[in-house]
Amino acid sequence: METKDYITIGIAILGWTWAIIQYSLNRRNQKNDKALEKRFEVYSSFLSKMDEINQNMRTDPKMIYGITTEFMGRLLKGDEEDTNQALLDFNSELIDYTKKSVQPTMILNQELNKLKLVCSDALLPKIEEYKRLSSDYVDEFQIVLNRISTQKDINVTAKELENIGHSDRILMMTELWQSIERMMRDEIGYYKR
């Protein structure tokens, strides 16, 4: 074998090696791109669903503020028959309010579960903390509703319902939400390009 044959074989081996390296790099980049696309789809779907939930809560103020003053006025200034009717109406409204208030949390938990499947290890604890805080909110709401049947003073119950959303938990949820959004943007890398 001559020198030119060795050079040809060396170039061929080098070419095949380069092709294998290019193939594996391309394959790895395709996997990363596909994972990034999937994350983008899940994140954008999650954010859209959260916007929808927030919009529904804004269009129905009773979802946020709960007990209307109409019932309180009827309770305080009505005779016994008006008071009883007001309590029945109050009970009916409270059941509807409970159903409507729990539904967004159920949707939120479903969406957070989807998010947990594709998020990074750094984002996972924040999502779990947000899920814990939202469950804590629903639990507190349920405790207040359970007291309605045992508590005689409706004013105390109404005050407790109004104060559910005005706690440190809401501030923590807001800060956590902003942190989750920042981390999702960083993971997608959209603003880094």
C-alpha positions, -999 to 999 in steps of 0.1 A, spaced: 0 0 0 12 34 -9 11 66 10 -17 80 -10 -38 49 0 -31 56 37 -41 93 32 -73 82 14 -82 58 42 -74 84 69 -96 110 51 -124 84 48 -122 75 85 -120 112 95 -150 119 72 -171 91 88 -161 102 123 -171 137 115 -205 125 101 -212 104 132 -203 134 154 -226 157 133 -254 131 135 -253 128 173 -251 165 178 -280 171 154 -300 144 172 -293 159 206 -303 193 194 -335 179 179 -344 163 212 -337 195 231 -357 215 206 -386 191 209 -385 192 247 -384 230 245 -414 231 222 -434 208 245 -425 230 275 -436 261 255 -469 245 247 -476 234 283 -464 267 297 -485 288 273 -515 265 278 -511 269 316 -508 307 314 -538 309 291 -559 288 315 -548 309 344 -558 341 325 -592 325 318 -597 317 355 -586 352 365 -610 367 339 -639 346 351 -632 358 387 -631 394 376 -664 392 357 -681 376 387 -672 398 418 -690 373 441 -663 348 433 -638 371 451 -659 390 476 -685 364 484 -713 375 506 -733 403 493 -746 431 515 -782 425 503 -785 395 525 -771 413 555 -795 442 550 -824 418 548 -812 399 579 -808 431 600 -839 450 591 -865 424 582 -891 407 603 -889 370 611 -903 358 578 -879 381 558 -850 369 580 -859 333 574 -862 338 536 -829 358 536 -812 329 554 -826 304 528 -814 327 500 -781 331 517 -777 293 520 -785 288 483 -762 316 473 -734 302 495 -737 267 479 -734 283 444 -705 304 456 -688 274 470 -692 254 438 -679 283 417 -650 290 441 -637 255 442 -639 249 404 -610 273 395 -589 256 422 -596 222 407 -587 235 372 -556 251 387 -545 218 403 -550 199 370 -529 225 351 -502 224 378 -501 186 375 -494 190 337 -468 216 344 -451 194 369 -445 168 342 -424 190 320 -409 216 343 -373 217 354 -361 205 388 -356 241 399 -392 250 390 -408 219 406 -405 230 443 -421 264 434 -450 247 417 -455 224 446 -455 253 470 -480 272 449 -502 241 448 -499 238 486 -509 274 491 -539 272 468 -550 240 486 -546 258 519 -568 286 506 -595 261 497 -592 243 531 -595 276 550 -626 284 529 -641 251 537 -634 255 574 -653 288 574 -682 273 555 -683 244 580 -686 269 608 -717 284 593 -739 255 606 -723 256 641 -720 294 645 -750 314 654 -736 348 645 -739 353 607 -719 385 609 -688 367 622 -690 342 594 -695 368 568 -665 387 581 -644 355 580 -654 349 544 -644 384 535 -611 381 552 -600 348 535 -584 365 506 -567 392 527 -539 372 543 -501 368 540 -508 337 519 -522 358 491 -490 379 491 -469 347 491 -489 333 462 -484 365 442 -447 365 448 -444 328 440 -465 333 409 -442 360 396 -412 338 404 -428 309 385 -434 331 355 -398 343 354 -385 308 357 -407 296 329 -395 323 306 -359 315 315 -365 278 308 -380 285 275 -352 309 267 -374 330 245 -360 363 258 -324 352 256 -323 347 219 
